[in-house]
């Protein structure tokens, strides 16, 4: 069915006058008459009938018009949304990120991005989760871009074949201890100091777990693991209540009245954070602009100064 014929039909239904409708459409009257006859042949019923010197809709034509109006209006709205999304100054970004990034990095990125005049009309939808779930949501197009940890595999294949991982910043690794813990009085803390205390680890669902496992394996200690927990602030809550200690990324906004985050002197590992997108996947200009901003901002603010978050 020809879209232009539907538009011709709606105009003729509005004017109920062949020559006036043709004039409004900028076509000849024979062309309009041909289009209406072809449309009527396709639907199999007459849509107009004579009304003196003019024409009017048949009863079926009136019913058909309501559906054509809805369809053309929906299409018009869809076209407007596409134009908006492809406008780099008025688009939309669906952004997913891990829990720890919500404390500093994501708010800082968005504040500086939106501070630029050309970006003020770009809107965001935000979501948080673990790295594996964020990658699944990115794959399913829930997100345009994800800020998360690196993952070696995704759905039993190499993740690099599905996603592009761009390193943007490094996050410091700390040991979390209660303020009244024996380790709190030590000037410097080493891995060997941790071994005799109960420990809380990130769960296997967390994107941080492979890194923490690697750090523990390289340290040579054998931790006494009590619990495995997915979310970092929940881990901090258990630490605050004296349940155990934990190796975790730095949490800049954590209230350290009850939990201390101390460096581990013989740890040389940091947590690499990535900007992640789907391989060979179209992104709108506004999303592409946000990509470039994140990379540029992190390079200038963190990488050049060798600063950890």
C-alpha positions as CSV (number, residue, x, y, z in Angstrom):
1,X,0.0,0.0,0.0
2,X,1.4,3.4,-1.1
3,X,2.0,5.8,1.8
4,X,1.3,8.8,-0.4
5,X,-2.0,7.3,-1.4
6,X,-3.0,7.2,2.3
7,X,-2.0,10.8,2.6
8,X,-4.0,11.7,-0.5
9,X,-7.0,9.9,1.0
10,X,-6.8,11.8,4.3
11,X,-6.6,15.2,2.5
12,X,-9.6,14.3,0.2
13,X,-11.6,13.2,3.2
14,X,-10.9,16.5,4.9
15,X,-11.8,18.7,1.9
16,X,-14.4,16.4,0.3
17,X,-13.6,18.2,-2.9
18,X,-11.4,16.7,-5.6
19,X,-9.9,19.8,-7.2
20,X,-9.3,21.5,-3.8
21,X,-7.6,18.4,-2.4
22,X,-5.4,18.1,-5.5
23,X,-4.4,21.8,-5.2
24,X,-3.6,21.4,-1.5
25,X,-1.5,18.3,-2.3
26,X,0.3,19.9,-5.2
27,X,-0.7,17.3,-7.7
28,X,-3.1,17.1,-10.7
29,X,-6.7,16.1,-10.2
30,X,-6.3,13.0,-12.5
31,X,-3.4,11.9,-10.4
32,X,-5.5,12.2,-7.2
33,X,-8.4,10.4,-8.8
34,X,-6.1,7.5,-9.9
35,X,-4.6,7.2,-6.4
36,X,-8.0,7.0,-4.8
37,X,-9.3,4.4,-7.3
38,X,-6.1,2.3,-6.7
39,X,-6.6,2.6,-2.9
40,X,-10.2,1.6,-3.2
41,X,-9.2,-1.4,-5.4
42,X,-6.7,-2.5,-2.7
43,X,-9.2,-2.3,0.2
44,X,-11.9,-3.8,-2.0
45,X,-14.7,-1.3,-1.2
46,X,-15.6,2.3,-2.2
47,X,-14.3,4.9,0.2
48,X,-16.1,7.9,-1.3
49,X,-19.5,8.5,-3.0
50,X,-20.9,11.4,-4.9
51,X,-22.6,14.2,-2.9
52,X,-23.9,16.7,-5.5
53,X,-20.9,18.4,-7.1
54,X,-18.7,17.2,-4.2
55,X,-17.9,13.9,-2.7
56,X,-18.2,12.4,0.8
57,X,-16.9,9.5,2.7
58,X,-18.9,6.3,2.7
59,X,-19.7,4.7,6.0
60,X,-16.7,2.3,5.6
61,X,-14.6,5.3,4.4
62,X,-15.3,7.0,7.7
63,X,-14.2,4.0,9.7
64,X,-11.1,3.6,7.5
65,X,-10.2,7.3,8.0
66,X,-10.0,6.9,11.8
67,X,-7.4,4.2,11.4
68,X,-5.5,6.1,8.7
69,X,-5.4,9.2,10.9
70,X,-4.0,7.2,13.8
71,X,-1.4,5.4,11.6
72,X,-0.2,8.6,9.9
73,X,-0.1,10.5,13.2
74,X,1.9,7.7,14.8
75,X,4.3,7.6,11.8
76,X,4.7,11.4,12.1
77,X,5.5,11.1,15.8
78,X,8.0,8.3,15.0
79,X,9.7,10.4,12.4
80,X,9.9,13.3,14.8
81,X,11.4,11.1,17.5
82,X,14.0,9.7,15.0
83,X,14.9,13.3,14.0
84,X,15.3,14.2,17.7
85,X,17.4,11.1,18.4
86,X,19.7,11.8,15.5
87,X,20.1,15.4,16.4
88,X,23.4,15.6,18.4
89,X,22.1,18.5,20.4
90,X,18.7,17.0,21.5
91,X,19.2,13.2,21.7
92,X,19.0,10.7,24.5
93,X,21.5,8.4,26.2
94,X,20.7,5.2,28.0
95,X,23.6,4.8,30.5
96,X,24.2,1.8,32.7
97,X,27.0,1.7,35.4
98,X,28.2,-0.3,38.3
99,X,27.3,0.6,41.9
100,X,30.7,2.1,42.8
101,X,30.7,4.5,39.8
102,X,27.6,6.2,41.2
103,X,29.6,7.8,44.0
104,X,31.9,10.0,42.0
105,X,32.6,9.1,38.4
106,X,29.1,9.1,36.8
107,X,27.8,12.2,38.6
108,X,31.1,14.1,37.7
109,X,30.9,13.0,34.1
110,X,27.3,14.0,33.7
111,X,27.7,17.4,35.5
112,X,30.6,18.4,33.2
113,X,28.9,17.0,30.1
114,X,25.7,18.9,30.8
115,X,27.6,22.1,31.6
116,X,28.5,22.4,28.0
117,X,25.9,24.5,26.2
118,X,25.5,22.2,23.2
119,X,24.7,19.2,25.6
120,X,22.1,20.8,27.8
121,X,19.1,19.4,25.9
122,X,20.5,15.8,25.8
123,X,18.5,13.6,28.2
124,X,19.6,10.5,30.1
125,X,18.1,7.4,31.5
126,X,20.3,5.8,34.2
127,X,20.5,2.2,35.6
128,X,22.8,0.4,38.0
129,X,23.7,-3.3,38.3
130,X,26.6,-5.8,38.3
131,X,28.9,-6.0,35.3
132,X,27.5,-9.3,34.0
133,X,23.9,-8.0,34.1
134,X,24.9,-4.6,32.6
135,X,26.6,-6.4,29.7
136,X,23.4,-8.5,29.1
137,X,21.3,-5.4,29.1
138,X,23.7,-3.7,26.8
139,X,23.5,-6.7,24.4
140,X,19.7,-6.5,24.6
141,X,19.8,-2.7,23.7
142,X,18.5,-1.6,27.1
143,X,21.6,0.6,27.3
144,X,23.6,2.6,24.7
145,X,26.7,2.6,26.8
146,X,27.9,0.9,30.0
147,X,30.6,1.9,32.5
148,X,31.7,-1.2,34.2
149,X,34.5,-3.7,34.8
150,X,36.1,-5.8,32.1
151,X,34.7,-9.3,31.5
152,X,36.6,-12.0,29.7
153,X,33.5,-14.0,28.6
154,X,29.9,-13.2,27.7
155,X,27.4,-16.0,27.1
156,X,30.1,-18.6,26.6
157,X,32.0,-16.6,24.1
158,X,34.9,-14.1,24.3
159,X,33.4,-10.8,25.4
160,X,35.8,-8.9,23.1
161,X,34.0,-10.4,20.1
162,X,30.7,-8.8,21.3
163,X,31.7,-5.6,23.0
164,X,34.3,-2.9,22.8
165,X,36.1,-2.2,26.1
166,X,37.8,1.2,26.4
167,X,39.7,1.8,29.6
168,X,38.9,5.2,31.1
169,X,40.0,5.3,34.7
170,X,41.6,3.2,37.5
171,X,40.1,2.7,40.9
172,X,42.2,2.2,44.0
173,X,41.9,-1.1,45.9
174,X,41.6,-0.8,49.7
175,X,41.1,-3.0,52.7
176,X,37.9,-2.2,54.6
177,X,38.2,-2.6,58.4
178,X,36.1,-1.5,61.4
179,X,37.4,1.6,63.2
180,X,38.0,-0.5,66.4
181,X,39.8,-3.3,64.6
182,X,43.3,-4.3,65.6
183,X,44.5,-3.3,62.1
184,X,43.3,0.2,62.5
185,X,46.2,1.0,64.8
186,X,48.9,-0.1,62.4
187,X,50.8,2.5,60.4
188,X,51.0,0.2,57.4
189,X,48.9,-2.8,56.4
190,X,50.3,-5.7,54.3
191,X,48.6,-8.8,52.9
192,X,50.1,-11.1,55.6
193,X,48.3,-9.0,58.2
194,X,44.9,-9.8,56.7
195,X,45.1,-13.6,56.7
196,X,44.1,-14.3,60.3
197,X,40.9,-12.2,60.1
198,X,37.5,-13.3,58.7
199,X,36.9,-11.9,55.2
200,X,33.9,-10.9,53.1
201,X,34.3,-11.3,49.4
202,X,32.4,-10.0,46.4
203,X,30.0,-12.6,45.1
204,X,30.7,-14.5,41.9
205,X,28.0,-12.4,40.2
206,X,30.1,-9.3,40.7
207,X,32.4,-8.0,37.9
208,X,34.9,-7.3,40.7
209,X,35.2,-10.9,41.8
210,X,37.8,-12.0,39.2
211,X,40.0,-9.0,40.2
212,X,39.7,-9.7,43.9
213,X,40.5,-13.4,43.3
214,X,43.6,-12.4,41.3
215,X,44.8,-10.1,44.0
216,X,44.3,-12.7,46.7
217,X,46.0,-15.4,44.6
218,X,49.1,-13.2,43.9
219,X,49.3,-12.2,47.6
220,X,49.8,-15.8,48.7
221,X,47.3,-15.6,51.6
222,X,44.5,-18.1,52.2
223,X,41.6,-16.0,53.3
224,X,39.0,-17.2,55.8
225,X,35.9,-16.3,53.8
226,X,32.7,-15.9,55.8
227,X,30.3,-14.5,53.2
228,X,30.1,-13.5,49.6
229,X,28.1,-10.4,48.8
230,X,27.2,-8.6,45.6
231,X,27.0,-4.9,46.4
232,X,29.9,-2.8,47.9
233,X,27.9,-0.8,50.4
234,X,26.4,-4.0,51.8
235,X,29.9,-5.3,52.3
236,X,30.8,-2.1,54.0
237,X,27.8,-2.5,56.3
238,X,29.0,-6.0,57.4
239,X,32.5,-4.6,58.0
240,X,31.1,-1.8,60.1
241,X,29.4,-4.2,62.3
242,X,32.5,-6.3,62.9
243,X,31.5,-9.3,60.8
244,X,34.8,-9.3,58.9
245,X,37.2,-7.3,56.7
246,X,37.1,-6.9,53.0
247,X,39.2,-6.1,50.0
248,X,37.3,-3.7,47.9
249,X,37.5,-0.6,45.6
250,X,37.8,2.8,47.1
251,X,34.4,4.3,48.0
252,X,34.9,8.1,48.0
253,X,31.6,8.9,49.8
254,X,31.8,6.1,52.4
255,X,31.4,7.5,55.9
256,X,34.5,6.4,57.7
257,X,33.2,7.0,61.2
258,X,32.7,3.2,61.4
259,X,34.7,1.8,58.5
260,X,38.2,2.7,57.4
261,X,39.5,2.2,53.9
262,X,43.2,1.7,54.1
263,X,45.8,1.0,51.4
264,X,47.5,-2.4,51.3
265,X,51.2,-1.6,51.0
266,X,52.2,-4.6,49.0
267,X,49.3,-4.4,46.6
268,X,50.2,-3.2,43.1
269,X,46.9,-3.8,41.4
270,X,44.1,-1.3,40.7
271,X,40.6,-1.8,39.4
272,X,40.4,-0.8,35.7
273,X,37.0,0.7,34.7
274,X,35.8,0.7,31.1
275,X,33.5,2.4,28.7
276,X,31.7,-0.4,27.0
277,X,29.7,-0.5,23.8
278,X,28.5,-3.1,21.4
279,X,30.8,-4.0,18.5
280,X,29.7,-2.8,15.0
281,X,26.5,-1.2,16.4
282,X,24.9,2.0,15.3
283,X,24.8,4.7,17.9
284,X,23.0,8.1,17.7
285,X,25.1,11.3,17.4
286,X,24.3,12.3,21.0
287,X,25.5,8.9,22.3
288,X,28.6,9.2,20.1
289,X,29.2,12.7,21.6
290,X,28.9,11.3,25.1
291,X,31.4,8.5,24.2
292,X,33.9,11.1,23.1
293,X,33.4,13.3,26.1
294,X,33.9,10.4,28.6
295,X,37.1,9.4,26.9
296,X,38.5,12.9,26.7
297,X,37.5,13.9,30.2
298,X,38.9,10.8,31.8
299,X,42.1,11.1,29.8
300,X,42.6,14.7,30.9
301,X,41.4,14.4,34.5
302,X,42.7,11.0,35.5
303,X,45.1,9.4,33.1
304,X,47.4,12.3,32.5
305,X,47.6,12.9,36.3
306,X,47.9,9.2,37.0
307,X,45.1,9.7,39.4
308,X,43.0,6.9,40.9
309,X,39.4,7.3,41.9
